[in-house]
Amino acid sequence: MKKKIDQNKLIWKSEFSIGNYRIDNEHIKLFEIAKKALNAKKNNTEDVEKLKSIIWSLYEYIGTHFKNEEKFMSEIEYPDLPRHKTIHKTLLDNLHQFIQTLNDLTIDEIEKQLYDFIEDYFIRHIVKEDKRIEIWNLSLKRLRKSTYWLKSYETGNEQIDTEHKEMFEILNDAFEEVEEDQKEAKIKKVLKRLYDFLKIHFKEEEAYMRDIDYPQYEEHLDLHNEIINECNTLLERINDMEDALFERELAKIIDRDIIEHILLEDKKIVFWENQNR
């Protein structure tokens, strides 16, 4: 069965921004090239040659973009630069290997492998890895704004979206200003509420996935466990952390784990259900 393409994943969203005008514009351009490649006609030999040309231009532009992004990370002294450069190299090597085999693939195989690359490497890299650059470079004041619910976070499933909104209300409470002598108690209370809420929400979401026979249930379950473990680790460290450091670590979990999880994984469940009803 031919894999259905979720075109919504190829639409640039403001939450993908890393706060650098040049890098963000290059990401937007990459989305445009990727969308052009996936939407290209594939009816005859001439169409296929045009598609190959688009894929090659994608490879060249990604290479240029990675150099600019690595320069930016160096300028802000991003501590995870070596690992990020390794990820860049792997991405380019995978795309280059794909290009080398284009002449041996059928048009359906080209389309599938291209979509897999864009979904599993390209989009995920921007949402997950590049957003970490933004988190490192942002002030705590701006990180606090990551707790606001955005319409773009909606999955299309009313129950899941309602629970997600409730979760963001809890997150907002974490950054509410209180008297100095009340901060520690407030922090512990909010984090415990979040931890308890996530366990219940994840169980309900997992039941929903089982009901619809979602094929990536096990992988999604692992992601839930990772987020719970992150929260549990933060809860265990709370007594040894200053308030500002705690807030920054919580903001990282919100942006890197929770929002990323909604954008990449929860939307995928609803899309799969709508395509397989």
N, C-alpha and C positions, 0 to 999 in steps of 0.2 A: 504493500500500500504506500502511495506517495505521501511523503511527509508534508503536512499543511504548514504554511508559513504564516506566522503571526506578524502582520505588517505593522501593528502598533509598536513592536519592539524597535522598529526602524525610524520612529519619530523621536526627534530630540526633545528632551524634557529639561526644564530648568533645574531639577534636582540632580541632573548629571553634571552640572557645572562644578568645576574645582576652584573657581574664583580667580582664574587667570584668563584674561581676554583672548590672548593669542592661542593658548592651549584649547580653550573652549571652542573657538572658531575652527580650529583644526579638527576637533572631535565632530563638530557639526558637518564639516566637509567629508569626513570619513563616513558618517551616517548616510550622506547623500550618495556617495560612490557605492556603498554597500547596497543601498536601496535600488540604485540604477542597475547593478549587476543582477540582483534577484528578480527584478521586473523586466529584464531584457527579453526580447523575443528569442525563441529557440526552435524555430520551425525548419531551418535549412542550414546548409554548411556556412553560408555567409553570416547568418545570425550567430552561429556558434563561434566563428572567428571574432566577431565583434565582442561577444561575451568574454572570450579569452583576453582580448585587449583591455577590457574594463577591469578584469581581475588583475592583470599586470599593473595597471595604473593604481589600483588599490594597494598592491604590494609596495610600489615605489613611494606612494604618499605616506603609507604607514611608516616606512623607513625614515623618511624626512621628519615626520611628526615625532617619532620616538627620540630622535636626536635633540629636537627642540625641547621635548618634555624632560629629558635627562639633564639638559642644560639648566632648565628652571629648577629642578630638584637640587642640583648642585648649588645654585645661587641661594636657595633658602636653607641649605645644609640639612636636607631631608635625611634622617638617619637610616632609612631603609633603602637607600639608593642602590647599593650593590645587588640586593635581592630583586629589586624592581628592574634593573638592567638585565638580569638573568631571565626574567619573565619576558621582557621585550625580545630578547634573542630567541627564546623558544617560540614565541609567536611568529616571528619572521621566518624562522627555519621551517615551521610547520606550513606556513603559507607558500614558501618557496618550493617545498617538497610537493605540495599540491599542484603548483603550476607546472612542475617538471613532469607530472603524470597526466596532464590534461588531454594530450593526444591519445592516450590509452583508455580514456573513460567515455562512457556513454553520456548523453546530455542529462539524463536523469541522475546519474552518479555525480556529475559535475555540480548540478543544482543542489543535491543533498549535501555533498561535502562542503560546498560554499556556505550553505545555510548553517551547517554544524559549526563551521569556523566562526561565522559572524555571531551565532548565539552563544556558543560555549567559551569562546576566547575573546572575541572583539567586544561585545556588549558587556559581558561579565567583567572583563578587565577594566572597562571605564567605570562601571558602577561600583565595583569592589575595590580594585587596587588604586585607581586614580583618585577616588574619593578619600582614600587614606592620606593622600598628599594634602588635600584641602583641610582635613581635620588637623593635621600637624601644623598647618600654616595659619589657622584661624585663632582669633582671640576667644577667650572663654565666653565673652558677651555674645558673640555671633554663634558660637556652638550651641548656646541655650536656645536659639531660634529653631534649631533642628527638631524641637519637640512639637512644633505646630503641625496639625493635620492639613494635608493638601488634597485637593480633589483628585490629583493625578495618582494618589495612592489607592484609589478605589479599584477593587478587583472585579466588580460586577455582581458579586454574591452578597446579598443584603445582610445576611447574618454575619459573615466574616467581616464585612466592612463596619458593621455596627460594633463588633468586638474590638476591631482595630482602633476605632475612634475612642472607645472607652479606655483602651490602653494608652493612647496619647494624652488623655485627661490625667491619667496617673503620672505620666512622664512630666507633664506641665507642673504638677505639684512638686516635683523634685527640685525645680529651679525657682520656686516661689521664695521671695525674700522673707526671712523671719529674724527675730532677735538672735544675737550671737549665742546666747546660752541655750537656745532652742534648736540650733542647727543640727547637732549630732542626733538628737531624738527624731527630728523630722526626716533626716536622711535615712536612718534605719527603718523608720516606718514606711516611707515611700518605696524603698528598695524591696522590703518584705512584701508590700502590696503588689509590686510589679512581678516579683518572683512567683507568688501564689497565683496571680492572674494568668501569667504565661503558661503555667502548668495546666490550668483548667482549659484555657483557650486552645492550647496545642492538642489536648485530648479530644476536644470537640472537632477540631480541624482534621485530626487523624481519623476520627470516625466517619467524617464526611468523605475523606479520600477512599476509605474502605468501601463505603456505600456505592461510590461511582466506579470502583475498580480502577483507581488511578494507577497507571503502570509504574510511576516513579515514587511510589509510596515509601519504600524502604529508604531511598536516598533522602526524601523529605524528612522522614523520621530522624535520620542522623543529624540533619541540620537543626531540627528542634532541640535535640539533645545537646548540641554544641552551644546553642544560645542559652539554654538552662544552665549549662556548666559555666559559661562566662558570667552570668548573673550570680551564680553561687560563689564563684571565685571572688568576685567583687564584694559580695556580702561578707565573706570570711576575712577580707583585708580591711574592712571599713574602720576598725578601731585603730589601725596603724596609719591611716591616711588623713592628710589635711583636707578641709572642706573643698578647697579649690581643685585639688588633685582628684578628689572623688568625683566632683561634677564633670571634670574633663574626661575621666574614664567612663562615666555613665554616658556622656554625650557620644563617645566613641562607639559604645555598644548600640546606642540608639541609631546612629547614622550608618555604622559599618555592618551591624548585624540585623537589627530590626527592620529599618527602612529598606535596606538592600534585600532582605528576605521577602518583604512584601512585593517589591518591584520585580524581582527576578523569579521567585519561586511560587508565591501565592497566586499571582496573576496567571502563572502557567497552569495551575490546577483548573481554574475557571475556564481558561481558553480551551484546555483539553476536553473538559466536560461539554462545552458548547459545540465543539467540533465532532463529538462522538455520541450525541444524544440519539 
